[in-house]
Amino acid sequence: MNIDKCRILRFPKITDERGNLSFIEARKHVPFDIKRVYYMNSIPHGSTRGGHANPATEHVIIALSGRFTVRLREAIAEKSFVLDNPDCGLYVSKGIWHRIEDVSQGSIVLVLASTLYDEKDYVKN
């Protein structure tokens, strides 16, 4: 099952007295070439994002700021991950239904995607 491929990825972090610097390289830190980057912010309390699957697209979801839960579902299998650390991200393989919920105030959700935007790649039920 594809849901078994979904996992937390850890990114390199350089720390010194000026703070932390993390970086992500395609095919090195994420298992695909990055074709699209998007982010969500100012998400109202109690709102959810996502709620769909993308049969042709792989994602890495990162909590740049704040905390939220990502719920994954495929057929009868389900998994949940709490993201609250910008030094790691959740890899979501192709075809996995995903929803972002329980978003804390001030959260910034960053998503790396393996494809360009295509409205036909969204399955919402």
N, C-alpha and C positions, 0 to 999 in steps of 0.2 A: 504494500500500500504506500502511496505517496506521503501520507501523513507521517509515516515513520521516518521520512527523510527530513522533516521539519525539526530544527534544532537551534540552540543558541550558538552564535558565532562570537568569538572574542577578537577584538581588534587591538593592534599594537598601541601602546600608550607610553609616551615619553613624559616624565615628570621632573620638574625642577622648581626652584623658588618662584618662578613666574606663573606656575600652574601646570596644567596637563595639555598635551597635544596628542590627539589620536588621528589615525589615518586609515583609509580603506583603499585597497587596490583591487581592480577587477581581476578575476581568475586567480588571485593570490589569497585575499581575505574573504571574498565572496565567490561562489562557484559559477559565476557567469560574467559576461561582458555587460557593463552597465550602459543601458541605452537611454534611461530616463531617471530623473531625480525629482521628487516632489515632496512637499511638506504641508502639514496641517497645524494651525495654531488658533488661538482664541476659540477653542472648542467649548461650547456651553456645558455647564455641569449637567450630567444625566444624559448627554447626547451619545450616540454611537456613530462610528464611521465604518466604512467598508460594508459588510453584509453581502458579500458576493464572492464568486470564484473567478479565476482567470485561467482558462485551459491552456493558453499559450505563454503565460508569463510567470517567471520566478520573481520573488520579492525578498528584500531584507528590510525589516521594519525596526527602526531605532528610536528610542526615547531620548531625544536630544536634551529635553528638560522635562521634569515632572515624572508622573507614574501613570501607567494604564495597563489594562489586561487585553491580551489578544486571544480570542477564542477561535480555534480551528476545528473544522469538521470535514470528514470525508465518509460518505455512506453512513455506517453506524459508529465509526471511530471518532472520538473527540479528544482534544488536548487544549489546555490553557497555559499561557505564559504571562507572567507579570514582568513588564519591562520598566526599569527605573534607573538604568545605568547607560550613559552615552558611550561607554567603551565596549558595548556588545550589542548585537542585533539578533532578531529572530529571522532565520531563513524559512521562507514559505515556498514550497515546491509548487509546480504547475497543478492547476485544477483543485487546489484546496480552498474550500469556503473559509473566509476569515472575516472577523468583526472585531473592531477596537471598541472597548467599553471601559467603564469605571475610570474615566479620564480625570486626573487631578487638575485643579486650576493652574493655569500657566504652562501646561504641557505643550511640548512641540514634538510632533511625530514626523520623522524623516523616513522616506521610503525610497529605496533603490530598486529599479525594475529592469528586467532583462529585455523588454520590448518597448517600442514607441507606443504612445497612446493609440488605442483602437477601440472604439465603442462596442464593436462586435465581439470583443474578447471578454465581455462582462456577462456572467451568468448570475442572476440575482435570486433564483429560487432553486 
